[in-house]
Each structure stands twice: as C-alpha cells, then as structure tokens.
C-alpha cells in the first residue's frame, strides 16, 4: 500500500483530536483549543514511524517506546499542567482508547486488506478519499454530540436531590444541590469532589484539628468560591449515593470534601456524576 504523507498527517491529526475530545468527556475536563491543537500536531508528526521497517526485536521495542513517549507528550501538552497522578490517569485512559480503536482498525484491516487501511508500528493510516474520511469524522463527532446531549439532560434534570454519605458505621443524609459550577477535582486521585457542608461530618472526623487529617484519611486541596480561595479537607473513604424525588438512586464514584457549616446542611455535586 502506498502511503501519502498528506493523508497520513491529516488522518492522524483528526484521530488525535477525536481521542482527546473523548478523553475530555470521560474525565469531565475541558481542554484549551490551543493546547489541544498542539497535542494533535505531536500525534500527527509521530505517525511518521509508519514508514520505518524494523528488522529486529530491539528496533521494534524502540519504535514502541517512541510512540509511548509521543502519547505522553500529546496528553501532557493537550491537558496542560496536571499533578503527576492525574497526568498518569489521563495517559492511561488515552492509551486505553487507542488500544480499543487499534483493535477495531486491525479487524478492518483483516476484513478489507491493506488497500483501505494499514496498521504498522502502533500507527494507523487510511487510504480513503478525503470525503470518506470527513464522513467518518462527522460520524465520530455525531456520537460525541449525542453524549453531550445526554450530559445536558442530566444537567437539566428536575427534582429534589439528597445525598447519603456512608463511612464505616456512620451514614448521614442531607439535601443536595446539582451545580454545574462545581468542577472541583481531587489533585491526588483525579476524582471529582462532592462538597458536603455539614457541622456533623466536620465534628465527626475532627476536622477542626489538622493533626486528625492523616489519621482519618484526609488531605487538603485548594478550592475557589465567589468569596475567595481556601483549602478543603478531602477523603476517598466512604460511599456517596445521590437520590432524587423521581425515585432515582445512583452510587457515584467521587472524593468527598467536607466544610464546616453553621447553617443548614447540604451537598453540592456536578450533575455529570449522574450519567
């Protein structure tokens, strides 16, 4: 199969863009367009390894390591500054997406032969007309649009919510507020944070004393509100279940942040967690 550099660069630029878009949606994060474009350029340039012909295991290993380094650089550039654990998780998710896509490409390769698609050196090249490639890209973004619509429906979900936090032999229920502005993420685990404003929880874990943080499995992360910046104790202990007045009950994977409250109790969560 002949490989045309323009189609090689264009197809891999688009594939990287689609993969990064899917990564952003799966991790509930937002990518800068400038950073994402730079990451796509790295992914596109790394596709040049498809023209190499390794003759030994060592050469194949070097090419694989180069592609792995290109993936890490692509995610690092596209996602911006992240903590090491969070960057690691993003890279693993990105690699998982590519492995699934690569498996599909290999299946197509076996089905149609090398006249349509070539998979070599961890790189994919499509030998299809430009309009066919555009149709496939449009289909991919249509699926992403359907996903976004589902997210929007969750955001617009009506009803009264409550959150139940269970940790050990303690279980506390309180009213919950769906807030799209709560984008707080735990810097250490990468999990979204549900904020519980509760005097009972604050006193139960002894959070008025920083010496008790490590004992009870808490750590501090920065957060911002309209009134300023501060630190919030966060833990991965326990389980959270969101209930709604229409009978929905969903156990969500998240970190838990606890703030003292002199008024009423409430939990604040991102509606994307209901997907």
C-alpha positions in Angstrom: 0.0 0.0 0.0 1.2 3.5 -0.9 1.3 5.9 2.0 0.6 9.6 1.1 2.1 11.9 3.7 -0.8 14.5 3.4 -3.4 11.8 4.2 -1.1 10.3 6.9 -0.8 13.7 8.7 -4.4 14.7 8.2 -5.9 11.4 9.3 -3.7 11.1 12.4 -4.3 14.8 13.4 -8.1 14.1 13.2 -7.8 10.8 15.1 -5.8 12.5 17.8 -8.4 15.3 18.0 -11.3 12.8 18.4 -9.4 10.8 21.0 -8.6 14.0 23.0 -12.2 15.0 22.8 -13.3 11.7 24.1 -10.7 11.8 26.9 -12.0 15.2 28.0 -15.6 14.0 28.2 -14.7 10.8 30.1 -12.7 12.8 32.6 -15.2 15.7 32.9 -12.4 18.1 32.0 -12.0 21.0 29.5 -9.1 21.3 27.1 -7.7 24.5 25.8 -8.1 24.7 22.0 -4.6 25.9 21.6 -3.2 23.1 23.8 -5.3 20.5 22.1 -4.2 21.6 18.6 -0.6 21.4 19.7 -1.2 17.9 21.1 -2.8 16.9 17.8 0.3 18.2 15.9 2.5 16.0 18.1 0.3 13.0 17.5 0.3 13.7 13.7 4.1 14.0 13.5 4.6 10.8 15.5 2.8 8.9 12.8 5.9 9.1 10.6 7.2 6.0 12.3 4.8 4.0 10.0 7.4 4.3 7.2 10.1 2.5 9.3 10.8 -1.1 8.8 12.2 -2.6 12.0 14.4 -5.7 11.4 14.8 -6.9 15.0 13.0 -7.0 18.3 15.2 -4.2 19.7 14.2 -1.9 16.8 10.5 -2.7 17.3 10.9 -2.0 21.0 12.5 1.4 20.3 9.7 2.3 18.0 7.1 1.3 20.6 8.8 3.3 23.3 9.0 6.3 20.9 5.2 6.0 20.3 4.6 5.7 24.0 6.7 8.8 24.7 4.7 10.7 21.9 1.4 9.7 23.6 2.7 11.0 27.0 3.8 14.3 25.3 0.5 14.6 23.4 -1.6 14.2 26.6 0.8 16.5 28.6 0.6 19.3 26.1 -3.2 18.9 25.5 -4.2 18.7 29.2 -1.8 21.4 30.4 -0.3 21.4 33.9 -1.6 18.5 36.0 -0.3 16.7 39.0 1.7 13.5 38.4 -1.1 11.1 39.5 -3.7 13.0 37.4 -1.5 13.1 34.3 -0.8 9.3 34.7 -4.5 8.6 34.8 -5.1 10.7 31.7 -2.4 8.9 29.9 -3.7 5.5 30.8 -7.2 6.5 29.7 -5.8 7.9 26.4 -3.9 4.6 25.8 -7.0 2.5 26.6 -9.0 4.5 24.0 -6.2 4.0 21.4 -5.9 0.2 22.2 -9.7 -0.2 21.6 -9.5 1.9 18.4 -6.4 -0.1 17.3 -8.3 -3.3 17.7 -11.1 -2.1 15.6 -8.6 -1.0 12.9 -6.9 -4.4 12.9 -10.3 -6.0 12.4 -11.0 -3.7 9.5 -7.5 -4.5 8.1 -8.3 -8.2 8.2 -11.7 -7.6 6.6 -10.7 -5.2 3.7 -7.0 -5.8 3.4 -4.2 -3.3 3.1 -5.9 -1.4 0.3 -8.0 0.6 2.7 -6.1 0.7 6.0 -2.6 0.0 7.2 -1.7 -0.7 10.9 2.1 -0.6 11.5 4.4 0.5 14.3 1.4 1.4 16.5 0.2 3.8 13.8 -2.9 3.8 11.6 -3.0 5.1 8.0 -6.2 5.3 6.0 -6.1 5.1 2.2 -9.5 6.5 1.5 -10.8 9.6 -0.4 -10.9 12.8 1.6 -14.7 13.0 1.5 -14.9 9.5 3.0 -12.6 10.5 5.8 -14.7 13.6 6.5 -17.9 11.5 6.7 -16.2 9.2 9.2 -15.1 12.2 11.3 -18.6 13.7 11.2 -19.9 10.4 12.4 -17.5 10.3 15.3 -18.4 13.9 16.3 -22.1 13.0 16.0 -21.6 10.3 18.6 -19.8 12.9 20.8 -22.7 15.3 20.3 -25.2 12.5 21.4 -23.0 12.0 24.5 -23.1 15.8 25.2 -26.9 15.8 24.8 -27.1 13.1 27.4 -25.0 15.2 29.7 -27.2 18.2 29.1 -30.3 16.2 30.0 -28.7 15.2 33.3 -27.8 18.9 34.0 -31.4 19.9 33.3 -32.9 17.1 35.4 -35.7 18.4 37.6 -36.5 17.3 41.1 -35.2 17.5 44.6 -31.9 15.7 45.4 -30.5 14.3 48.5 -27.0 12.8 49.2 -26.2 9.9 51.5 -22.6 9.6 52.7 -21.7 6.3 54.4 -18.4 5.7 56.1 -17.9 2.8 58.5 -20.8 2.6 60.8 -21.8 6.3 60.1 -24.4 7.2 57.5 -25.6 10.8 57.0 -28.3 12.1 54.6 -28.7 15.7 53.6 -30.3 17.9 50.9 -28.1 18.0 47.7 -27.7 20.7 45.0 -26.9 20.0 41.4 -24.3 22.7 40.4 -22.5 22.7 37.1 -20.1 25.1 38.6 -18.7 22.5 41.0 -15.7 21.4 38.9 -13.5 20.6 41.9 -11.2 17.6 41.3 -9.0 15.9 43.8 -5.4 16.6 42.8 -4.2 13.2 44.1 -6.7 10.8 42.7 -8.3 12.7 39.8 -11.8 12.0 41.2 -14.5 14.7 41.1 -15.3 16.1 44.6 -18.7 16.3 46.1 -18.7 19.1 48.8 -20.6 18.4 52.0 -21.3 21.4 54.1 -22.1 19.7 57.4 -21.3 20.5 61.0 -22.0 16.9 62.0 -19.5 15.5 59.5 -16.9 18.1 60.3 -17.1 17.3 64.0 -17.3 13.5 63.5 -14.0 13.5 61.7 -12.4 16.1 64.0 -11.5 18.4 61.1 -11.1 21.4 63.3 -7.6 19.8 64.1 -5.2 19.3 61.3 -3.5 16.5 63.3 -6.6 14.4 62.7 -6.4 14.7 58.9 -3.9 11.9 58.3 -5.4 9.7 60.9 -8.9 9.9 59.3 -7.6 9.7 55.7 -8.0 13.3 54.7 -5.7 15.7 52.7 -6.1 19.3 51.8 -6.7 20.7 48.3 -7.2 24.3 47.1 -10.6 25.4 46.0 -12.3 28.7 45.0 -15.6 30.3 45.7 -17.1 33.7 44.8 -15.9 34.9 48.2 -12.3 33.9 47.8 -9.9 31.0 47.9 -9.2 28.4 50.6 -8.4 24.8 51.4 -10.8 22.0 51.8 -10.2 18.6 53.5 -10.9 15.7 51.1 -11.1 12.0 51.5 -11.6 8.9 49.3 -13.1 7.0 52.2 -16.8 6.0 52.3 -19.5 5.9 49.6 -21.9 8.5 48.3 -25.3 7.8 46.9 -27.4 10.5 45.1 -31.2 10.2 45.4 -33.8 12.2 43.5 -37.5 12.8 44.1 -38.4 10.8 41.0 -37.0 7.6 42.6 -33.5 7.6 41.0 -30.7 6.4 43.3 -27.1 6.3 42.0 -23.9 5.4 43.8 -21.3 7.8 42.4 -17.5 7.4 42.3 -16.1 10.5 43.8 -14.0 12.1 46.5 -15.7 13.8 49.5 -14.8 17.3 50.6 -16.2 18.5 54.0 -16.7 22.1 55.1 -18.0 23.3 58.4 -21.4 24.9 58.3 -23.2 27.0 60.9 -26.4 27.0 58.9 -28.2 24.2 57.2 -26.5 21.2 55.8 -26.3 20.5 52.0 -24.1 18.6 49.5 -23.0 20.1 46.2 -22.3 17.9 43.2 -21.6 18.1 39.5 -24.7 16.7 37.6 -22.3 14.9 35.2 -21.9 12.4 38.0 -25.4 11.2 37.4 -24.5 9.9 33.9 
